[in-house]
Structures are given as C-alpha cells and as structure tokens.
Amino acid sequence: MITVVPLGKLADLAGAPSLALPGPLDWAGLKAALPEALAEALDDPRNRIALNGVLFADKASLEAGAGDEIALLPPVSGG
C-alpha cells in the first residue's frame, strides 16, 4: 500500500487525514484514485507533492511503490 497524506486545505478535500492506496502509482494513477475534488485541486501548479520527503519539481514524474508515502502540499502561507 501507498500512504497519501494530504495537508492543509487538501486534507479537507480528501475527507481524511490520510489515504491508503494500492501501488504502484504514477501521476495519472494517483489522480484517478483520489476523490475528484482533490484530484482537480492537484492540477493547480501551486500545490506540490513529495515522495518519501523529497519534493518533486515535475508532478508527472511521480513513480510510487508499496511502502512509499506521498505528501500533497498546498501553497505555504505565512504570517
């Protein structure tokens, strides 16, 4: 299984603090397995992804396998 951890607003769209998905997954497979609203939000280039703690510059290059963790990161706002 692959653990998907959506953070911030993306967690609200996921409806859960984490999701367990069967792998392997590429970018298209990940989007197809996620709730529709979350998958659509990931098209926003401000939303980033990380695989096992490493940020991806190009989401389309995602290749995740069993035991991996994918973090879905919304834009950072600060104050």
Buried (B, 14 or more C-beta within 10 A) or exposed (E): EBBBBBBBBBBEBBEEEEBEBEBEBBBEBBBEBBBEEBBEBBEEEEBBBBBEEEEBEEBEEBEBEEEBBBBBBBEEEEE
